[in-house]
Amino acid sequence: MATAGRPTTFMERVKELDLFFQGKDPVHKTMRRIVKRLEKAKIPYVVVGGMAVFAHNHRRATNDVDVLLTQEGFDEFRRRFVPKNYDPSSKGKRRFVDKSSTITVDILITGLYPGSGRPGPIAYPDPS
């Protein structure tokens, strides 16, 4: 039996994984929703992380969506979509929860070091 919307039995987890690999699960729906919103708002972005790996035919599951934005794009994302479509997470200033699916969306910022989000020797490039 699922608790708080999460599968707990083996068969429930297999069904959830099957939906993921068909692109019909909440993570894929969340990704498509944020991409549509960013494109409509003309905010340059790149989907990164597990969903990008999956898109390049490396089959693995993930439970969140990671998006790369410029600082200006992030400011515009917050202005347009928070809290209307996404709730801020208590687990990070660039982590949000999609109100429709409760899937986590992590925003990475160009020019910052992967992981810490501070300036460093390697930085995310501009998505535009």
Contacts in CASP RR format, 6 or more apart in sequence:
PFRMAT RR
TARGET T0000
AUTHOR 0000-0000-0000
METHOD contacts of the structure
MODEL  1
MATAGRPTTFMERVKELDLFFQGKDPVHKTMRRIVKRLEKAKIPYVVVGG
MAVFAHNHRRATNDVDVLLTQEGFDEFRRRFVPKNYDPSSKGKRRFVDKS
STITVDILITGLYPGSGRPGPIAYPDPS
1 8 0 8 1.000
1 9 0 8 1.000
2 8 0 8 1.000
2 12 0 8 1.000
7 13 0 8 1.000
7 15 0 8 1.000
7 16 0 8 1.000
16 25 0 8 1.000
17 61 0 8 1.000
19 25 0 8 1.000
20 27 0 8 1.000
20 28 0 8 1.000
20 61 0 8 1.000
21 59 0 8 1.000
21 61 0 8 1.000
26 101 0 8 1.000
26 102 0 8 1.000
26 103 0 8 1.000
27 51 0 8 1.000
27 62 0 8 1.000
27 63 0 8 1.000
27 64 0 8 1.000
27 65 0 8 1.000
27 101 0 8 1.000
27 103 0 8 1.000
28 51 0 8 1.000
29 100 0 8 1.000
29 101 0 8 1.000
30 65 0 8 1.000
30 98 0 8 1.000
30 100 0 8 1.000
30 101 0 8 1.000
30 103 0 8 1.000
30 105 0 8 1.000
31 47 0 8 1.000
31 51 0 8 1.000
31 65 0 8 1.000
33 85 0 8 1.000
33 98 0 8 1.000
33 100 0 8 1.000
33 101 0 8 1.000
34 65 0 8 1.000
34 67 0 8 1.000
34 98 0 8 1.000
34 105 0 8 1.000
35 45 0 8 1.000
35 47 0 8 1.000
37 80 0 8 1.000
37 81 0 8 1.000
37 85 0 8 1.000
38 45 0 8 1.000
38 67 0 8 1.000
38 69 0 8 1.000
38 77 0 8 1.000
41 76 0 8 1.000
41 77 0 8 1.000
41 80 0 8 1.000
43 69 0 8 1.000
43 73 0 8 1.000
43 76 0 8 1.000
43 77 0 8 1.000
44 69 0 8 1.000
44 70 0 8 1.000
44 73 0 8 1.000
44 126 0 8 1.000
44 127 0 8 1.000
44 128 0 8 1.000
45 67 0 8 1.000
45 68 0 8 1.000
45 69 0 8 1.000
45 73 0 8 1.000
45 127 0 8 1.000
46 52 0 8 1.000
46 67 0 8 1.000
46 68 0 8 1.000
46 127 0 8 1.000
47 55 0 8 1.000
47 65 0 8 1.000
47 66 0 8 1.000
47 67 0 8 1.000
47 68 0 8 1.000
48 66 0 8 1.000
48 67 0 8 1.000
48 68 0 8 1.000
48 108 0 8 1.000
49 62 0 8 1.000
49 66 0 8 1.000
50 60 0 8 1.000
50 62 0 8 1.000
50 66 0 8 1.000
51 62 0 8 1.000
51 65 0 8 1.000
51 66 0 8 1.000
52 66 0 8 1.000
53 60 0 8 1.000
53 62 0 8 1.000
54 60 0 8 1.000
54 61 0 8 1.000
54 62 0 8 1.000
63 103 0 8 1.000
63 104 0 8 1.000
64 103 0 8 1.000
64 104 0 8 1.000
64 105 0 8 1.000
64 106 0 8 1.000
65 98 0 8 1.000
65 103 0 8 1.000
65 104 0 8 1.000
65 105 0 8 1.000
65 106 0 8 1.000
66 105 0 8 1.000
66 106 0 8 1.000
66 108 0 8 1.000
67 105 0 8 1.000
67 106 0 8 1.000
67 107 0 8 1.000
67 108 0 8 1.000
68 107 0 8 1.000
68 108 0 8 1.000
68 109 0 8 1.000
68 110 0 8 1.000
68 124 0 8 1.000
68 127 0 8 1.000
69 77 0 8 1.000
69 107 0 8 1.000
69 108 0 8 1.000
69 109 0 8 1.000
69 110 0 8 1.000
69 127 0 8 1.000
70 109 0 8 1.000
70 110 0 8 1.000
70 126 0 8 1.000
70 127 0 8 1.000
70 128 0 8 1.000
71 109 0 8 1.000
71 110 0 8 1.000
74 94 0 8 1.000
74 107 0 8 1.000
74 109 0 8 1.000
77 107 0 8 1.000
82 88 0 8 1.000
82 96 0 8 1.000
85 98 0 8 1.000
85 99 0 8 1.000
85 100 0 8 1.000
86 96 0 8 1.000
86 97 0 8 1.000
86 98 0 8 1.000
86 99 0 8 1.000
86 105 0 8 1.000
87 96 0 8 1.000
87 97 0 8 1.000
87 99 0 8 1.000
88 95 0 8 1.000
88 96 0 8 1.000
89 95 0 8 1.000
89 96 0 8 1.000
89 97 0 8 1.000
89 104 0 8 1.000
94 106 0 8 1.000
94 107 0 8 1.000
94 108 0 8 1.000
94 109 0 8 1.000
95 104 0 8 1.000
95 105 0 8 1.000
95 106 0 8 1.000
95 107 0 8 1.000
96 104 0 8 1.000
96 105 0 8 1.000
96 106 0 8 1.000
96 107 0 8 1.000
97 103 0 8 1.000
97 104 0 8 1.000
97 105 0 8 1.000
98 104 0 8 1.000
98 105 0 8 1.000
108 114 0 8 1.000
108 117 0 8 1.000
108 124 0 8 1.000
109 117 0 8 1.000
109 124 0 8 1.000
110 123 0 8 1.000
110 124 0 8 1.000
110 125 0 8 1.000
110 126 0 8 1.000
110 127 0 8 1.000
111 119 0 8 1.000
111 123 0 8 1.000
111 124 0 8 1.000
111 125 0 8 1.000
111 126 0 8 1.000
112 118 0 8 1.000
112 119 0 8 1.000
112 120 0 8 1.000
112 123 0 8 1.000
112 124 0 8 1.000
113 119 0 8 1.000
113 120 0 8 1.000
113 121 0 8 1.000
113 122 0 8 1.000
113 123 0 8 1.000
114 122 0 8 1.000
114 124 0 8 1.000
END
